[in-house]
Amino acid sequence: MINLDHGAAPPVDPRVIEVMEPCLREFAGNPSSLHRAGVEARNALEQARGRVSGLIGADPGEIIFTASGTEADNLAVKGIAQASTKRGRHLVVSSIEHHAVLYAARAMERQGFAITEVPADGDGVVQPDQVARAMRDDTVLVSVMCANDETGTIQPVREIAEIARRNGAVMHTDAVAAVGRMPVDVLNLNVDALSLTAKSLNGPPGAGALYVKAGTRLRPQVEGGVQEDGRRGGHENIPAIVGFGRAAELAADELPARIDRLKRLDESLLRGLRDRLPDAAINGHSDLRLPGHLNLWIPEADGESAVLMLDARGVAVSVGSSCAAHAAKPSHVLLALGRTAAEARCSLLITVGPDTEESEVGAALDALSEVVGELRAIAGVTA
C-alpha cells in the first residue's frame, strides 16, 4: 500500500517502537507509586515531558499529557473558558477549526458563553483584522489553529496572538497538523496554550499534549486524580508517552531535513499533477501551506469514490479530516473557503511523509489519473 494519507495515518517510527516495547513487555509501574517501579515510571514520564516541551520551546512544567489532540483542544477551550468567567463569557474561534475546537466552543455556548466564529478568506487564511473586529471587552479566549488540518494553510497566529493579548484574552492554537512539518515555538508564536499530538510526529496514537503557559488559569476536565499536577486526572499511558517523547526528540533533531524532504516531495506532487490533471486546483493557499500537504479540487471526480477506487489500486488518500471521514456532510472547511457542496465532495487530501518515496508519488498519481478518467467517463464527461 502506498500511504499518501500521512495526515490521518502516519506510520510509527521503528525507533519509537523500540523504546515503547520495554514498557509493554516488562512490568511498568504507576508514576504515582513510591516503590522502585513507580519511580522509574515517573522518571520516564518526566523525561518524555522534557522532550516534548523542548520541541516547542516550552518549560516541562507547562506540558499536560492527554490521550489525543482532540482531548487537548477540549481541555484548552473548556478549561480556559470555565476558569475565566469572572472576566467574561465570550470566545472567538475561526470557522475552519478542527471540530474538536468548534464543538468544544459550542458546548460552552450551551453553558452561557457567547461564541463568535471568524471566517477565513478564499485562500483559507484567517485574517488578523477579522479577529480584531470580533473582539469584545468580555472576550476571554481566542482559538485559531496554527495550520489547517485539511488544507494545510498556515495561519498568522503570532499576529492574532498580539490582538488577543492587547485585549486581555488568552490565545490558544491547535498545532496538531503543524508540529513536525514546520518550526513551532510557543515563544515565537506568543501563545498561551497549544495542542499537539504524538501521531503527527510518527509517534503512537493515544498520546497528546497541551502546552499551557505558566500562570494561565485552567479548569480540569477529567476529574478523579491528581496526575499532571492536578490538571488531568487518570493513570498516565506510560508506553505511549514514552513513545511521544522519543518522537519529539527525533523531530527536534531531524526537522530541517524532514522539511527539505517534504518540500521535494511536494514539488514532485505538483509537477505530476500539472502533467496528469491540469484542471485540478489547490484548496487553500497555494504558497502558505504545509509541505507535503495538498488538498485538491478535481472537477467531476467524486472524492469518496476516488478514495475507494484508489484503495483498490493500493493507494491510500483521504477526503479530509480523519475525524470526519465518515460524515455525510461536505467539509465545513472547504465550504468556509467558498467551495460549493458539490465542489467540496470532489476534493481529495494527499499528505506525504518523510519516508514517502518519489517513485510512490509517481505511481500514486498515475493511479489517480486513471481513477479520475474512469469517474468522468461514468459521469459522461469528456476530456
Beta strands, then each sheet from edge to edge (+ up, - down):
strand 1: 2-3
strand 2: 63-66
strand 3: 90-94
strand 4: 114-118
strand 5: 139-143
strand 6: 170-174
strand 7: 193-197
strand 8: 208-212
strand 9: 281-282
strand 10: 293-297
strand 11: 315-316
strand 12: 347-351
sheet 1: 1+ 11+
sheet 2: 2+ 8- 7+ 6+ 5+ 3+ 4+
sheet 3: 9+ 10- 12+
end
